[in-house]
């Protein structure tokens, strides 16, 4: 039994962390434990348990009522934000720190019970972050209130600063942990995108309103339940709208979304007399990947190429999946020379990338041979206004240039301006830009 327990301990996921990640997790856990112990040691009395009960119960009702919505909203990434912090923020504003910590821990325990399987060290770390967030919010609130006074405007400012302290603590610690635990994570993956920041702002605002209502009566906490449920459904609507514009296989924009964005770029470019380049990228011999390795490997290869392309363009460039194994990119403020350089850089990036390793890491298929499993792309380039004024005209010219690259031997870049009328007459016309599958 003892030997089995030791083997179980040795298999903990905690030991797989790098030294910096392990150090951060251990430090945050120890700080949270220390803060909690000190808070309970300084607790003068247990007065306020009715408010602890009201906040905890109303939070659990909101969490359970929105469970299906939250499950739908979860994207499977390392970062997921919801409105549960609103009750922890409210507790930090109206309760003694020890009782506020109690509310946070009770909510986290309930989450652990309902979550089923999870990675224990991550649950402990997230709980510790909540405890430290509560401590930061309470300290900022008390400090701001003492500095600004007890007037109504001063209390509003103090609550706002405290809510911001909670959100900032959570974002900083969780973001740093994600960067250390998942190397290569982007800023958006670590801290969140604009929608995640809106969730933080909503939770902070709801927490302040909840605290103000709880000061009148603990039972006002239950009035936050319908507000929370409605807000979470609104968050789901924003996600569904984003998903409707995103290709599920590559996480790039769908072609209709790309069209709308490119049309906006062209309108702006015409007004400012700036060029816009359109690149049509096609993976060479992609059907052979599906035939030789299967469609699962093909899908992973498609995702890998999409990731490479997205990582090699500018933030202001617009990329989408055109359909099948084709991608389309709009480059604002880019003339023919710069577009050709960009296209050749993308071509080189795909050809030089370790696609076998990228796919094997996801599929657990180490038999993929890096010497034989590699891909290239052919790219056609068209630039407005010389090659066309509309999206359709630019796509037509870029598509014909891409076919010219394939006819020249593939793994090449061709520009529409270099295609002769005889070349264009021999090339197949482009497929209609249908919704990607």
C-alpha positions as CSV (number, residue, x, y, z in Angstrom):
1,X,0.0,0.0,0.0
2,X,2.8,2.4,0.9
3,X,4.7,1.5,-2.3
4,X,1.5,2.1,-4.3
5,X,1.0,5.5,-2.7
6,X,4.6,6.5,-3.5
7,X,4.1,5.5,-7.1
8,X,0.9,7.6,-7.2
9,X,2.7,10.6,-5.8
10,X,5.5,10.2,-8.3
11,X,2.9,10.2,-11.1
12,X,1.5,13.6,-10.2
13,X,1.3,16.0,-13.1
14,X,2.9,18.6,-10.8
15,X,6.3,17.0,-11.3
16,X,6.2,17.5,-15.0
17,X,6.4,21.2,-14.6
18,X,9.5,23.2,-15.4
19,X,11.4,24.7,-12.5
20,X,10.0,28.2,-13.0
21,X,6.5,26.9,-13.4
22,X,6.8,24.7,-10.3
23,X,8.3,27.6,-8.4
24,X,5.4,29.9,-9.3
25,X,2.7,27.3,-8.4
26,X,4.4,26.5,-5.1
27,X,4.9,30.2,-4.2
28,X,1.3,31.2,-5.0
29,X,-0.1,28.2,-3.0
30,X,2.1,29.0,0.0
31,X,1.2,32.7,-0.1
32,X,-2.5,31.8,-0.2
33,X,-2.2,29.4,2.7
34,X,-0.3,32.0,4.7
35,X,-2.8,34.7,4.0
36,X,-5.8,32.4,4.9
37,X,-4.2,31.3,8.2
38,X,-3.4,34.8,9.2
39,X,-6.9,36.1,8.3
40,X,-8.6,33.4,10.4
41,X,-6.2,34.1,13.3
42,X,-7.2,37.8,13.2
43,X,-11.0,37.0,12.9
44,X,-12.6,38.7,15.9
45,X,-15.9,36.8,15.7
46,X,-18.0,34.7,13.3
47,X,-20.5,37.5,12.8
48,X,-21.4,37.7,9.2
49,X,-22.0,34.0,8.5
50,X,-25.5,34.9,7.3
51,X,-23.9,37.0,4.5
52,X,-21.5,34.2,3.8
53,X,-24.4,31.8,3.4
54,X,-26.4,34.2,1.2
55,X,-23.4,34.9,-1.1
56,X,-22.4,31.3,-1.4
57,X,-25.9,29.9,-2.0
58,X,-26.8,32.6,-4.6
59,X,-23.4,32.0,-6.3
60,X,-24.0,28.2,-6.5
61,X,-27.5,28.7,-7.9
62,X,-26.1,31.0,-10.5
63,X,-23.3,28.6,-11.3
64,X,-25.6,25.6,-11.6
65,X,-28.2,27.6,-13.6
66,X,-25.6,28.6,-16.1
67,X,-23.7,25.2,-16.2
68,X,-25.0,24.3,-19.7
69,X,-24.1,27.8,-21.0
70,X,-20.6,27.7,-19.5
71,X,-20.0,24.2,-20.9
72,X,-20.9,25.5,-24.3
73,X,-18.7,28.5,-23.9
74,X,-15.6,26.5,-22.9
75,X,-13.2,26.5,-25.8
76,X,-10.9,23.9,-24.4
77,X,-8.0,26.3,-23.9
78,X,-6.0,26.9,-20.8
79,X,-8.0,30.1,-20.0
80,X,-11.7,30.2,-19.3
81,X,-13.4,33.1,-17.6
82,X,-16.9,33.3,-16.1
83,X,-18.9,35.5,-13.7
84,X,-18.1,33.5,-10.5
85,X,-15.6,36.1,-9.3
86,X,-18.4,38.6,-8.9
87,X,-19.4,36.9,-5.6
88,X,-15.8,36.7,-4.4
89,X,-15.4,40.4,-5.1
90,X,-18.6,41.2,-3.2
91,X,-17.4,39.1,-0.3
92,X,-14.0,40.9,-0.2
93,X,-15.8,44.3,0.0
94,X,-18.4,43.6,2.7
95,X,-16.8,40.8,4.8
96,X,-13.8,40.2,7.0
97,X,-11.0,38.8,4.9
98,X,-11.3,35.4,6.7
99,X,-15.0,35.1,5.8
100,X,-14.3,36.3,2.2
101,X,-11.7,33.6,1.9
102,X,-14.3,31.1,3.2
103,X,-16.7,32.1,0.4
104,X,-14.0,31.7,-2.2
105,X,-12.9,28.3,-0.9
106,X,-16.4,27.0,-0.7
107,X,-17.1,28.0,-4.3
108,X,-13.9,26.4,-5.5
109,X,-14.7,23.2,-3.5
110,X,-18.1,23.0,-5.2
111,X,-16.5,23.5,-8.6
112,X,-14.1,20.7,-7.8
113,X,-17.0,18.4,-6.9
114,X,-19.0,19.2,-10.0
115,X,-16.0,19.2,-12.4
116,X,-15.3,15.5,-11.9
117,X,-11.8,14.8,-13.2
118,X,-9.3,17.6,-13.1
119,X,-5.6,18.2,-12.6
120,X,-5.2,18.6,-8.8
121,X,-2.3,21.1,-8.8
122,X,-4.2,23.4,-11.3
123,X,-7.3,23.4,-9.1
124,X,-5.2,24.2,-6.0
125,X,-3.4,27.0,-7.9
126,X,-6.7,28.5,-9.2
127,X,-8.1,28.4,-5.7
128,X,-5.0,30.0,-4.3
129,X,-5.3,32.8,-7.0
130,X,-8.9,33.4,-5.9
131,X,-7.7,33.7,-2.3
132,X,-5.0,36.1,-3.1
133,X,-7.4,38.1,-5.4
134,X,-9.8,38.4,-2.4
135,X,-7.0,39.6,-0.2
136,X,-5.8,42.2,-2.8
137,X,-9.4,43.4,-3.3
138,X,-10.0,43.8,0.4
139,X,-6.7,45.6,1.0
140,X,-7.2,48.0,-1.8
141,X,-10.8,48.7,-0.7
142,X,-9.8,49.4,2.9
143,X,-6.8,51.5,1.9
144,X,-8.8,53.6,-0.7
145,X,-11.7,54.0,1.8
146,X,-9.4,55.3,4.5
147,X,-7.7,57.7,2.0
148,X,-10.8,59.0,0.3
149,X,-13.3,58.9,3.2
150,X,-16.7,57.4,3.7
151,X,-18.8,59.5,1.3
152,X,-20.9,57.8,-1.3
153,X,-18.7,58.8,-4.3
154,X,-15.6,57.7,-2.3
155,X,-17.2,54.3,-1.7
156,X,-17.9,53.8,-5.3
157,X,-14.3,54.7,-6.2
158,X,-13.0,52.4,-3.5
159,X,-15.2,49.5,-4.7
160,X,-14.1,50.0,-8.3
161,X,-10.4,50.0,-7.4
162,X,-10.9,46.9,-5.3
163,X,-12.7,45.1,-8.1
164,X,-9.9,46.1,-10.5
165,X,-7.3,44.7,-8.0
166,X,-9.0,41.3,-7.9
167,X,-9.2,41.1,-11.7
168,X,-5.6,42.3,-12.1
169,X,-4.3,39.8,-9.6
170,X,-6.2,37.0,-11.3
171,X,-5.0,38.0,-14.8
172,X,-1.4,38.5,-13.8
173,X,-1.0,35.2,-11.9
174,X,-3.0,33.0,-14.2
175,X,-1.4,34.6,-17.3
176,X,2.1,34.1,-15.9
177,X,1.3,30.5,-15.0
178,X,0.0,29.7,-18.5
179,X,3.1,31.2,-20.1
180,X,5.3,29.1,-17.9
181,X,3.3,25.9,-18.1
182,X,2.4,26.1,-21.8
183,X,5.5,27.5,-23.5
184,X,4.8,29.5,-26.7
185,X,1.5,30.8,-25.4
186,X,0.5,34.1,-27.0
187,X,-0.6,37.1,-25.0
188,X,-4.2,36.5,-26.0
189,X,-4.0,32.8,-24.8
190,X,-2.5,33.9,-21.5
191,X,-4.5,37.0,-20.6
192,X,-7.5,36.7,-22.9
193,X,-9.0,38.5,-25.8
194,X,-11.4,41.4,-25.9
195,X,-14.3,39.2,-25.0
196,X,-12.4,37.8,-22.0
197,X,-11.8,41.4,-20.8
198,X,-15.5,42.1,-21.2
199,X,-16.2,39.1,-18.9
200,X,-13.8,40.5,-16.3
201,X,-15.4,43.9,-16.5
202,X,-18.9,42.4,-16.1
203,X,-17.8,40.3,-13.1
204,X,-16.2,43.3,-11.5
205,X,-19.2,45.5,-12.0
206,X,-21.6,42.9,-10.8
207,X,-19.4,42.3,-7.8
208,X,-19.6,46.0,-6.8
209,X,-23.4,46.1,-7.3
210,X,-23.8,42.9,-5.3
211,X,-21.7,44.3,-2.5
212,X,-23.7,47.5,-2.3
213,X,-27.0,45.5,-2.2
214,X,-25.6,43.1,0.4
215,X,-24.8,46.1,2.7
216,X,-28.6,46.7,2.8
217,X,-29.6,43.1,3.4
218,X,-27.8,39.8,2.8
219,X,-30.8,38.5,0.9
220,X,-30.4,41.0,-1.8
221,X,-27.6,38.7,-3.1
222,X,-30.3,36.5,-4.6
223,X,-31.4,39.3,-6.9
224,X,-28.1,38.9,-8.7
225,X,-29.0,35.4,-9.9
226,X,-31.2,36.5,-12.9
227,X,-28.7,39.2,-13.8
228,X,-25.9,36.7,-13.8
229,X,-27.8,34.1,-15.9
230,X,-28.8,36.8,-18.4
231,X,-25.3,38.1,-18.7
232,X,-23.8,34.6,-19.2
233,X,-26.3,33.9,-22.0
234,X,-25.2,37.2,-23.6
235,X,-21.6,36.1,-23.4
236,X,-22.6,32.8,-25.1
237,X,-24.2,34.8,-27.9
238,X,-21.0,36.7,-28.5
239,X,-19.1,33.4,-28.7
240,X,-21.7,31.8,-31.1
241,X,-21.3,34.9,-33.3
242,X,-17.6,34.4,-33.3
243,X,-17.9,30.7,-34.1
244,X,-20.2,31.4,-37.0
245,X,-17.4,33.4,-38.6
246,X,-14.6,30.9,-37.8
247,X,-13.6,27.8,-39.8
248,X,-13.7,24.9,-37.3
249,X,-10.8,23.0,-38.8
250,X,-8.2,25.8,-39.0
251,X,-9.6,28.4,-36.6
252,X,-9.2,30.9,-39.4
253,X,-12.0,33.2,-40.7
254,X,-14.5,31.7,-43.0
255,X,-14.4,33.0,-46.6
256,X,-17.6,35.1,-46.3
257,X,-16.1,36.8,-43.2
258,X,-12.8,37.3,-45.1
259,X,-14.7,38.9,-48.0
260,X,-16.4,41.4,-45.8
261,X,-13.2,42.4,-44.1
262,X,-11.4,42.7,-47.4
263,X,-14.1,44.8,-49.0
264,X,-13.7,47.2,-46.0
265,X,-10.0,47.3,-46.6
266,X,-10.5,48.0,-50.3
267,X,-12.9,50.9,-49.6
268,X,-10.4,52.4,-47.1
269,X,-7.6,51.9,-49.6
270,X,-9.4,53.6,-52.4
271,X,-10.1,56.6,-50.2
272,X,-6.5,56.8,-49.1
273,X,-5.0,55.8,-52.5
274,X,-3.2,52.8,-50.9
275,X,-2.6,49.4,-52.5
276,X,-4.1,46.2,-51.2
277,X,-2.6,42.8,-52.0
278,X,-4.4,39.5,-52.1
279,X,-2.6,36.2,-51.8
280,X,-4.2,32.9,-52.7
281,X,-2.3,30.0,-51.1
282,X,-2.8,26.4,-52.1
283,X,-1.1,23.3,-50.5
284,X,0.6,21.2,-53.1
285,X,-0.4,17.6,-53.6
286,X,-2.6,17.7,-50.5
287,X,-4.8,14.8,-51.7
288,X,-1.7,12.5,-51.4
289,X,-1.5,13.3,-47.7
290,X,-5.1,12.1,-47.1
291,X,-4.6,9.1,-49.3
292,X,-1.3,8.0,-47.8
293,X,-1.7,8.9,-44.1
294,X,-5.5,9.3,-43.6
295,X,-7.8,12.2,-43.1
296,X,-6.9,12.7,-39.4
297,X,-3.3,13.4,-40.4
298,X,-4.5,15.5,-43.3
299,X,-6.7,17.6,-40.9
300,X,-3.7,18.1,-38.6
301,X,-1.5,19.1,-41.5
302,X,-4.1,21.6,-42.6
303,X,-4.2,23.1,-39.1
304,X,-0.5,23.2,-38.9
305,X,-0.2,25.1,-42.2
306,X,-2.9,27.5,-41.1
307,X,-0.9,28.1,-37.9
308,X,2.3,28.7,-39.8
309,X,0.6,31.2,-42.1
310,X,-1.2,33.1,-39.4
311,X,2.1,33.4,-37.4
312,X,4.0,34.7,-40.4
313,X,1.8,37.7,-41.2
314,X,1.1,41.0,-39.6
315,X,-1.6,41.8,-37.1
316,X,-3.5,44.0,-39.6
317,X,-3.4,41.4,-42.3
318,X,-6.6,39.3,-42.9
319,X,-6.4,35.6,-43.4
320,X,-9.2,33.1,-44.1
321,X,-9.7,29.6,-45.3
322,X,-10.9,29.8,-48.9
323,X,-12.0,26.2,-49.1
324,X,-10.4,22.7,-49.2
325,X,-6.6,23.2,-48.9
326,X,-6.6,26.8,-50.0
327,X,-6.1,30.0,-47.9
328,X,-6.6,33.6,-48.8
329,X,-4.8,36.6,-47.3
330,X,-5.4,40.3,-47.7
331,X,-2.4,42.6,-47.1
332,X,-3.4,46.3,-46.6
333,X,-1.0,49.0,-47.6
334,X,1.1,46.5,-49.5
335,X,2.4,47.1,-53.0
336,X,3.5,44.4,-55.5
337,X,7.1,44.2,-54.4
338,X,6.3,43.9,-50.7
339,X,3.5,41.4,-51.5
340,X,5.9,39.2,-53.4
341,X,8.4,39.3,-50.6
342,X,5.7,38.3,-48.1
343,X,4.4,35.5,-50.3
344,X,7.9,34.1,-50.7
345,X,8.4,34.3,-46.9
346,X,5.2,32.3,-46.4
347,X,6.2,29.7,-48.9
348,X,9.6,29.3,-47.3
349,X,8.0,29.1,-43.8
350,X,5.7,26.2,-44.8
351,X,8.4,24.3,-46.7
352,X,10.9,24.6,-43.8
353,X,8.5,23.8,-40.9
354,X,8.7,20.5,-39.1
355,X,5.2,19.4,-40.0
356,X,5.8,15.8,-39.1
357,X,6.6,16.8,-35.5
358,X,3.7,19.2,-35.3
359,X,1.2,16.6,-36.4
360,X,2.7,13.7,-34.4
361,X,2.6,15.8,-31.3
362,X,-1.2,16.2,-31.6
363,X,-2.0,12.7,-33.0
364,X,0.6,10.7,-31.0
365,X,1.8,9.3,-34.3
366,X,5.6,9.2,-34.0
367,X,5.9,7.1,-37.2
368,X,5.5,10.2,-39.3
369,X,8.8,10.5,-41.1
370,X,10.1,14.1,-41.2
371,X,12.1,13.2,-44.3
372,X,9.1,12.2,-46.3
373,X,6.2,14.1,-44.6
374,X,6.5,17.7,-45.7
375,X,4.4,20.1,-47.6
376,X,4.8,23.0,-49.9
377,X,2.5,25.7,-51.1
378,X,1.9,27.6,-54.4
379,X,0.9,31.2,-54.0
380,X,-0.7,33.6,-56.5
381,X,-0.4,37.4,-55.9
382,X,-2.8,40.1,-57.1
383,X,-2.6,43.8,-56.1
384,X,-5.2,46.5,-56.3
385,X,-5.8,48.7,-58.2
386,X,-3.6,47.4,-61.1
387,X,-5.0,43.9,-61.0
388,X,-8.6,44.7,-60.1
389,X,-10.8,47.0,-58.0
390,X,-13.1,44.5,-56.3
391,X,-12.6,41.3,-54.3
392,X,-13.8,39.1,-57.1
393,X,-11.4,40.7,-59.6
394,X,-8.5,40.3,-57.3
395,X,-9.4,36.7,-56.4
396,X,-9.7,35.8,-60.1
397,X,-6.3,37.2,-60.9
398,X,-4.6,35.7,-57.8
399,X,-6.2,32.3,-58.6
400,X,-4.9,32.3,-62.1
401,X,-1.4,33.4,-60.8
402,X,-1.6,30.5,-58.3
403,X,-2.3,28.0,-61.1
404,X,0.6,29.5,-63.0
405,X,2.8,28.7,-60.0
406,X,1.6,25.1,-60.0
407,X,2.1,24.8,-63.8
408,X,5.7,26.1,-63.3
409,X,6.5,23.2,-60.9
410,X,4.8,24.1,-57.6
411,X,6.4,25.5,-54.4
412,X,6.5,28.8,-56.2
413,X,5.1,32.4,-56.1
414,X,3.6,33.9,-59.2
415,X,2.1,37.4,-59.6
416,X,-0.8,38.2,-61.7
417,X,1.1,41.0,-63.5
418,X,3.5,38.4,-65.0
419,X,0.8,36.1,-66.4
420,X,0.6,36.6,-70.2
421,X,-2.8,36.3,-72.0
422,X,-1.7,33.0,-73.4
423,X,-0.9,31.7,-69.9
424,X,-4.3,32.9,-68.6
425,X,-6.1,31.2,-71.5
426,X,-4.6,27.8,-70.6
427,X,-5.4,28.0,-66.9
428,X,-8.6,26.7,-65.3
429,X,-10.9,29.4,-64.0
430,X,-11.2,29.7,-60.2
431,X,-13.8,27.8,-58.2
432,X,-16.6,29.9,-56.8
433,X,-15.8,31.2,-53.3
434,X,-18.2,28.9,-51.4
435,X,-18.5,28.5,-47.6
436,X,-15.6,26.3,-46.5
437,X,-16.3,22.9,-45.2
